[in-house]
């Protein structure tokens, strides 16, 4: 799972956005299955997966993911945690850009 996440990040940096999305989606699904939704690694991989959806302008999918993930991050980490803030910002931008 860590390797998948790292590959997703690398593909993203190289501009290979479709491959990044696939790796990040797989990493998120694996983390969700093995660790549950409240584990920090799961929330972090959800953030990366949402970023890939955002980068590909898949705003509707990003909003669906973020609607589930933002409340988890707020409950587990609080409103001021970096992941909560990042997820909230991405959700706001997806709402704004999905017109």
DOKOL-403660 format. One record per atom (N, C-alpha, C, O): residue number from 1; atom name; y, z, x. Coordinates in nm, 3 decimals, always signed. Layout:
# DOKOL-403660
NUM  CA  Y  Z  X
...
This chain:
# DOKOL-403660
1  N  -0.120  +0.000  +0.082
1  CA  +0.000  +0.000  +0.000
1  C  +0.126  +0.000  +0.086
1  O  +0.225  -0.067  +0.054
2  N  +0.122  +0.076  +0.194
2  CA  +0.238  +0.080  +0.283
2  C  +0.261  -0.057  +0.346
2  O  +0.374  -0.103  +0.357
3  N  +0.152  -0.122  +0.387
3  CA  +0.164  -0.255  +0.448
3  C  +0.219  -0.355  +0.347
3  O  +0.304  -0.437  +0.382
4  N  +0.173  -0.348  +0.222
4  CA  +0.225  -0.438  +0.119
4  C  +0.375  -0.417  +0.100
4  O  +0.451  -0.513  +0.092
5  N  +0.416  -0.292  +0.093
5  CA  +0.558  -0.263  +0.078
5  C  +0.639  -0.313  +0.196
5  O  +0.747  -0.370  +0.178
6  N  +0.587  -0.292  +0.316
6  CA  +0.658  -0.339  +0.436
6  C  +0.665  -0.491  +0.441
6  O  +0.767  -0.548  +0.480
7  N  +0.556  -0.557  +0.402
7  CA  +0.558  -0.704  +0.396
7  C  +0.660  -0.753  +0.294
7  O  +0.732  -0.850  +0.318
8  N  +0.665  -0.685  +0.180
8  CA  +0.764  -0.721  +0.079
8  C  +0.905  -0.709  +0.133
8  O  +0.989  -0.796  +0.108
9  N  +0.932  -0.602  +0.205
9  CA  +1.064  -0.583  +0.265
9  C  +1.094  -0.691  +0.368
9  O  +1.206  -0.742  +0.375
10  N  +0.994  -0.726  +0.449
10  CA  +1.012  -0.830  +0.549
10  C  +1.038  -0.966  +0.484
10  O  +1.130  -1.038  +0.523
11  N  +0.958  -0.999  +0.384
11  CA  +0.979  -1.126  +0.313
11  C  +1.120  -1.130  +0.251
11  O  +1.185  -1.234  +0.253
12  N  +1.164  -1.019  +0.198
12  CA  +1.298  -1.013  +0.140
12  C  +1.404  -1.042  +0.246
12  O  +1.496  -1.120  +0.223
13  N  +1.390  -0.980  +0.362
13  CA  +1.487  -1.001  +0.470
13  C  +1.487  -1.146  +0.518
13  O  +1.590  -1.198  +0.562
14  N  +1.370  -1.212  +0.510
14  CA  +1.359  -1.351  +0.553
14  C  +1.402  -1.450  +0.445
14  O  +1.403  -1.571  +0.468
15  N  +1.436  -1.398  +0.328
15  CA  +1.478  -1.484  +0.219
15  C  +1.362  -1.545  +0.141
15  O  +1.382  -1.636  +0.060
16  N  +1.242  -1.497  +0.164
16  CA  +1.123  -1.546  +0.094
16  C  +1.103  -1.456  -0.029
16  O  +1.013  -1.372  -0.034
17  N  +1.189  -1.477  -0.127
17  CA  +1.204  -1.385  -0.239
17  C  +1.083  -1.381  -0.332
17  O  +1.048  -1.274  -0.382
18  N  +1.020  -1.494  -0.355
18  CA  +0.901  -1.496  -0.441
18  C  +0.786  -1.417  -0.378
18  O  +0.716  -1.342  -0.446
19  N  +0.768  -1.433  -0.247
19  CA  +0.663  -1.358  -0.178
19  C  +0.698  -1.210  -0.173
19  O  +0.610  -1.125  -0.185
20  N  +0.824  -1.180  -0.155
20  CA  +0.867  -1.040  -0.157
20  C  +0.836  -0.977  -0.292
20  O  +0.787  -0.865  -0.299
21  N  +0.865  -1.050  -0.398
21  CA  +0.839  -0.999  -0.533
21  C  +0.691  -0.967  -0.551
21  O  +0.656  -0.860  -0.601
22  N  +0.604  -1.058  -0.510
22  CA  +0.460  -1.036  -0.527
22  C  +0.411  -0.914  -0.449
22  O  +0.335  -0.832  -0.502
23  N  +0.455  -0.901  -0.325
23  CA  +0.414  -0.787  -0.243
23  C  +0.467  -0.656  -0.301
23  O  +0.395  -0.556  -0.307
24  N  +0.591  -0.658  -0.344
24  CA  +0.652  -0.536  -0.398
24  C  +0.591  -0.498  -0.533
24  O  +0.574  -0.380  -0.563
25  N  +0.558  -0.598  -0.613
25  CA  +0.492  -0.570  -0.741
25  C  +0.354  -0.507  -0.717
25  O  +0.318  -0.409  -0.783
26  N  +0.279  -0.563  -0.623
26  CA  +0.148  -0.508  -0.590
26  C  +0.159  -0.365  -0.535
26  O  +0.080  -0.278  -0.572
27  N  +0.256  -0.343  -0.448
27  CA  +0.275  -0.210  -0.391
27  C  +0.311  -0.110  -0.500
27  O  +0.259  +0.002  -0.502
28  N  +0.400  -0.149  -0.591
28  CA  +0.438  -0.059  -0.700
28  C  +0.319  -0.027  -0.789
28  O  +0.296  +0.089  -0.823
29  N  +0.244  -0.128  -0.827
29  CA  +0.126  -0.107  -0.913
29  C  +0.026  -0.013  -0.846
29  O  -0.030  +0.075  -0.912
30  N  +0.004  -0.031  -0.717
30  CA  -0.087  +0.056  -0.644
30  C  -0.038  +0.199  -0.637
30  O  -0.115  +0.293  -0.658
31  N  +0.089  +0.216  -0.607
31  CA  +0.145  +0.352  -0.600
31  C  +0.139  +0.420  -0.737
31  O  +0.106  +0.539  -0.746
32  N  +0.170  +0.346  -0.840
32  CA  +0.166  +0.401  -0.976
32  C  +0.024  +0.448  -1.010
32  O  +0.005  +0.554  -1.068
33  N  -0.073  +0.367  -0.974
33  CA  -0.213  +0.399  -1.003
33  C  -0.261  +0.521  -0.924
33  O  -0.325  +0.610  -0.980
34  N  -0.229  +0.525  -0.796
34  CA  -0.283  +0.630  -0.709
34  C  -0.202  +0.759  -0.709
34  O  -0.260  +0.868  -0.697
35  N  -0.071  +0.750  -0.723
35  CA  +0.014  +0.868  -0.710
35  C  +0.083  +0.913  -0.839
35  O  +0.128  +1.026  -0.850
36  N  +0.089  +0.823  -0.937
36  CA  +0.159  +0.856  -1.061
36  C  +0.306  +0.822  -1.052
36  O  +0.358  +0.794  -0.944
37  N  +0.373  +0.824  -1.167
37  CA  +0.511  +0.778  -1.174
37  C  +0.613  +0.872  -1.111
37  O  +0.724  +0.830  -1.080
38  N  +0.577  +1.000  -1.092
38  CA  +0.675  +1.096  -1.042
38  C  +0.672  +1.116  -0.891
38  O  +0.749  +1.196  -0.838
39  N  +0.587  +1.047  -0.822
39  CA  +0.580  +1.058  -0.675
39  C  +0.696  +0.980  -0.613
39  O  +0.730  +0.871  -0.658
40  N  +0.756  +1.036  -0.510
40  CA  +0.872  +0.971  -0.448
40  C  +0.840  +0.831  -0.397
40  O  +0.923  +0.741  -0.410
41  N  +0.721  +0.811  -0.341
41  CA  +0.685  +0.677  -0.293
41  C  +0.675  +0.577  -0.408
41  O  +0.709  +0.459  -0.393
42  N  +0.629  +0.623  -0.523
42  CA  +0.621  +0.535  -0.640
42  C  +0.761  +0.497  -0.686
42  O  +0.786  +0.380  -0.716
43  N  +0.850  +0.592  -0.692
43  CA  +0.988  +0.563  -0.733
43  C  +1.054  +0.470  -0.631
43  O  +1.128  +0.379  -0.670
44  N  +1.030  +0.493  -0.504
44  CA  +1.087  +0.406  -0.399
44  C  +1.035  +0.263  -0.412
44  O  +1.112  +0.168  -0.401
45  N  +0.904  +0.247  -0.435
45  CA  +0.850  +0.112  -0.450
45  C  +0.898  +0.048  -0.580
45  O  +0.913  -0.074  -0.586
46  N  +0.923  +0.127  -0.684
46  CA  +0.982  +0.074  -0.807
46  C  +1.122  +0.022  -0.778
46  O  +1.162  -0.082  -0.830
47  N  +1.197  +0.093  -0.696
47  CA  +1.331  +0.051  -0.657
47  C  +1.326  -0.084  -0.584
47  O  +1.406  -0.173  -0.612
48  N  +1.232  -0.097  -0.492
48  CA  +1.217  -0.223  -0.418
48  C  +1.174  -0.337  -0.509
48  O  +1.225  -0.449  -0.498
49  N  +1.080  -0.308  -0.599
49  CA  +1.034  -0.408  -0.695
49  C  +1.149  -0.452  -0.785
49  O  +1.167  -0.572  -0.808
50  N  +1.226  -0.358  -0.835
50  CA  +1.342  -0.391  -0.918
50  C  +1.443  -0.474  -0.840
50  O  +1.505  -0.565  -0.895
51  N  +1.462  -0.443  -0.712
51  CA  +1.555  -0.521  -0.628
51  C  +1.509  -0.666  -0.617
51  O  +1.591  -0.757  -0.620
52  N  +1.377  -0.686  -0.605
52  CA  +1.326  -0.823  -0.599
52  C  +1.350  -0.896  -0.731
52  O  +1.389  -1.013  -0.731
53  N  +1.325  -0.829  -0.841
53  CA  +1.352  -0.890  -0.971
53  C  +1.500  -0.924  -0.985
53  O  +1.536  -1.032  -1.033
54  N  +1.585  -0.833  -0.942
54  CA  +1.730  -0.854  -0.945
54  C  +1.769  -0.974  -0.859
54  O  +1.846  -1.060  -0.902
55  N  +1.716  -0.979  -0.737
55  CA  +1.749  -1.089  -0.645
55  C  +1.709  -1.224  -0.700
55  O  +1.774  -1.325  -0.672
56  N  +1.601  -1.228  -0.779
56  CA  +1.555  -1.352  -0.839
56  C  +1.617  -1.376  -0.978
56  O  +1.579  -1.469  -1.049
57  N  +1.712  -1.290  -1.014
57  CA  +1.783  -1.298  -1.141
57  C  +1.689  -1.287  -1.261
57  O  +1.713  -1.345  -1.366
58  N  +1.582  -1.211  -1.243
58  CA  +1.489  -1.179  -1.352
58  C  +1.537  -1.049  -1.417
58  O  +1.470  -0.947  -1.412
59  N  +1.654  -1.057  -1.476
59  CA  +1.722  -0.937  -1.524
59  C  +1.648  -0.868  -1.638
59  O  +1.647  -0.745  -1.646
60  N  +1.587  -0.945  -1.726
60  CA  +1.515  -0.885  -1.838
60  C  +1.398  -0.800  -1.788
60  O  +1.378  -0.688  -1.835
61  N  +1.321  -0.854  -1.693
61  CA  +1.210  -0.778  -1.635
61  C  +1.261  -0.656  -1.558
61  O  +1.203  -0.548  -1.565
62  N  +1.370  -0.676  -1.485
62  CA  +1.428  -0.564  -1.410
62  C  +1.471  -0.453  -1.505
62  O  +1.447  -0.335  -1.478
63  N  +1.534  -0.489  -1.614
63  CA  +1.578  -0.388  -1.711
63  C  +1.459  -0.312  -1.770
63  O  +1.467  -0.191  -1.787
64  N  +1.351  -0.382  -1.801
64  CA  +1.232  -0.314  -1.853
64  C  +1.178  -0.212  -1.754
64  O  +1.148  -0.098  -1.792
65  N  +1.167  -0.252  -1.629
65  CA  +1.119  -0.161  -1.525
65  C  +1.214  -0.043  -1.506
65  O  +1.171  +0.072  -1.497
66  N  +1.341  -0.072  -1.502
66  CA  +1.440  +0.032  -1.476
66  C  +1.456  +0.128  -1.594
66  O  +1.487  +0.246  -1.573
67  N  +1.436  +0.080  -1.715
67  CA  +1.441  +0.169  -1.832
67  C  +1.333  +0.277  -1.823
67  O  +1.352  +0.389  -1.872
68  N  +1.221  +0.243  -1.761
68  CA  +1.113  +0.340  -1.743
68  C  +1.136  +0.429  -1.621
68  O  +1.101  +0.547  -1.622
69  N  +1.195  +0.372  -1.517
69  CA  +1.201  +0.441  -1.388
69  C  +1.323  +0.532  -1.373
69  O  +1.311  +0.640  -1.313
70  N  +1.437  +0.493  -1.424
70  CA  +1.558  +0.574  -1.409
70  C  +1.539  +0.715  -1.467
70  O  +1.574  +0.812  -1.401
71  N  +1.485  +0.729  -1.589
71  CA  +1.465  +0.865  -1.641
71  C  +1.369  +0.949  -1.557
71  O  +1.387  +1.070  -1.544
72  N  +1.268  +0.885  -1.500
72  CA  +1.175  +0.958  -1.412
72  C  +1.249  +1.009  -1.289
72  O  +1.236  +1.125  -1.252
73  N  +1.328  +0.921  -1.227
73  CA  +1.404  +0.961  -1.108
73  C  +1.502  +1.073  -1.140
73  O  +1.517  +1.167  -1.061
74  N  +1.568  +1.065  -1.253
74  CA  +1.664  +1.170  -1.292
74  C  +1.592  +1.303  -1.312
74  O  +1.640  +1.407  -1.267
75  N  +1.478  +1.298  -1.379
75  CA  +1.403  +1.421  -1.408
75  C  +1.346  +1.484  -1.281
75  O  +1.352  +1.605  -1.263
76  N  +1.291  +1.401  -1.192
76  CA  +1.222  +1.452  -1.074
76  C  +1.318  +1.485  -0.960
76  O  +1.302  +1.587  -0.893
77  N  +1.417  +1.400  -0.938
77  CA  +1.504  +1.414  -0.820
77  C  +1.645  +1.461  -0.851
77  O  +1.715  +1.508  -0.762
78  N  +1.687  +1.447  -0.975
78  CA  +1.823  +1.484  -1.011
78  C  +1.916  +1.365  -1.008
78  O  +1.882  +1.258  -0.955
79  N  +2.035  +1.384  -1.065
79  CA  +2.132  +1.276  -1.079
79  C  +2.195  +1.231  -0.947
79  O  +2.243  +1.118  -0.938
80  N  +2.196  +1.316  -0.845
80  CA  +2.265  +1.285  -0.720
80  C  +2.174  +1.231  -0.610
80  O  +2.220  +1.204  -0.499
81  N  +2.046  +1.217  -0.638
81  CA  +1.951  +1.168  -0.537
81  C  +1.975  +1.019  -0.512
81  O  +2.011  +0.946  -0.604
82  N  +1.956  +0.976  -0.389
82  CA  +1.983  +0.836  -0.352
82  C  +1.902  +0.737  -0.434
82  O  +1.953  +0.630  -0.470
83  N  +1.776  +0.769  -0.465
83  CA  +1.695  +0.677  -0.545
83  C  +1.745  +0.671  -0.689
83  O  +1.749  +0.563  -0.748
84  N  +1.783  +0.783  -0.745
84  CA  +1.837  +0.785  -0.880
84  C  +1.964  +0.701  -0.887
84  O  +1.983  +0.623  -0.981
85  N  +2.050  +0.717  -0.789
85  CA  +2.175  +0.641  -0.786
85  C  +2.150  +0.492  -0.767
85  O  +2.214  +0.409  -0.832
86  N  +2.058  +0.458  -0.679
86  CA  +2.026  +0.317  -0.654
86  C  +1.967  +0.251  -0.779
86  O  +2.006  +0.140  -0.816
87  N  +1.874  +0.319  -0.842
87  CA  +1.812  +0.266  -0.964
87  C  +1.915  +0.251  -1.076
87  O  +1.916  +0.151  -1.147
88  N  +2.002  +0.350  -1.091
88  CA  +2.105  +0.345  -1.194
88  C  +2.203  +0.231  -1.172
88  O  +2.243  +0.163  -1.266
89  N  +2.242  +0.211  -1.045
89  CA  +2.333  +0.101  -1.012
89  C  +2.268  -0.033  -1.044
89  O  +2.331  -0.121  -1.103
90  N  +2.142  -0.048  -1.006
90  CA  +2.072  -0.174  -1.031
90  C  +2.057  -0.200  -1.182
90  O  +2.070  -0.314  -1.227
91  N  +2.031  -0.095  -1.257
91  CA  +2.019  -0.110  -1.402
91  C  +2.153  -0.153  -1.461
91  O  +2.158  -0.242  -1.546
92  N  +2.260  -0.091  -1.418
92  CA  +2.393  -0.128  -1.466
92  C  +2.426  -0.274  -1.434
92  O  +2.479  -0.346  -1.518
93  N  +2.393  -0.317  -1.313
93  CA  +2.421  -0.454  -1.273
93  C  +2.334  -0.552  -1.352
93  O  +2.382  -0.658  -1.391
94  N  +2.208  -0.518  -1.376
94  CA  +2.121  -0.606  -1.454
94  C  +2.173  -0.620  -1.597
94  O  +2.169  -0.728  -1.654
95  N  +2.222  -0.510  -1.654
95  CA  +2.282  -0.515  -1.788
95  C  +2.405  -0.607  -1.788
95  O  +2.423  -0.689  -1.878
96  N  +2.487  -0.590  -1.688
96  CA  +2.612  -0.666  -1.678
96  C  +2.586  -0.816  -1.659
96  O  +2.650  -0.900  -1.723
97  N  +2.492  -0.848  -1.571
97  CA  +2.469  -0.989  -1.535
97  C  +2.379  -1.063  -1.633
97  O  +2.377  -1.186  -1.633
98  N  +2.305  -0.992  -1.714
98  CA  +2.215  -1.055  -1.810
98  C  +2.290  -1.085  -1.939
98  O  +2.275  -1.015  -2.039
99  N  +2.369  -1.188  -1.935
99  CA  +2.452  -1.223  -2.052
99  C  +2.401  -1.345  -2.121
99  O  +2.458  -1.388  -2.221
